[in-house]
Amino acid sequence: MAEDNRQRYVDLLLKWSEEQYDYIHPDAVINHVPSLPYGGTKRGPAGIKAIVDGLAANFEVEQDKIETLLVGDDTVLVRFWVHLVNKKSGRREPLTVAEIYRFQDGLCVEQDIFYKTPEVVVDMLDEAGYVAP
């Protein structure tokens, strides 16, 4: 597994770039915190794209600090410290996120995403009028 694809994917993901979907396997499993409106398990590029598009339509993300760790041949651990800004109200809240990505043959086949304070995300999504995909 080429380390370049793992890092390239994370770099694109941080920009909410459309190119990130080129690195997601069609059968990839994406697991989000179940308490979120878009929580639970999604599949493939379309599953993650629906979530990202909905979030990008309602929020801006101000990145404070990001740590990326390539583990072994197939795993990436990313920890984000960001501020989530509601485009509708202007409300700005700190958010810490940890994400684990597993790669196979250069593509992301599994994602596990964890929020330190999911209740803040739920509240801000309600405030924005977010409708889950």
Secondary structure, 3 states (H helix, E strand, C coil): CCHHHHHHHHHHHHCCCHHHHHHEEEEEEEEECCCCCCCEEEEHHHHHHHHHHHHHHHEEEEEEEEEEEEECCCEEEEEEEEEEEECCCCCEEEEEEEEEEEEECCEEEEEEEEECCHHHHHHHHHHHCCCCC
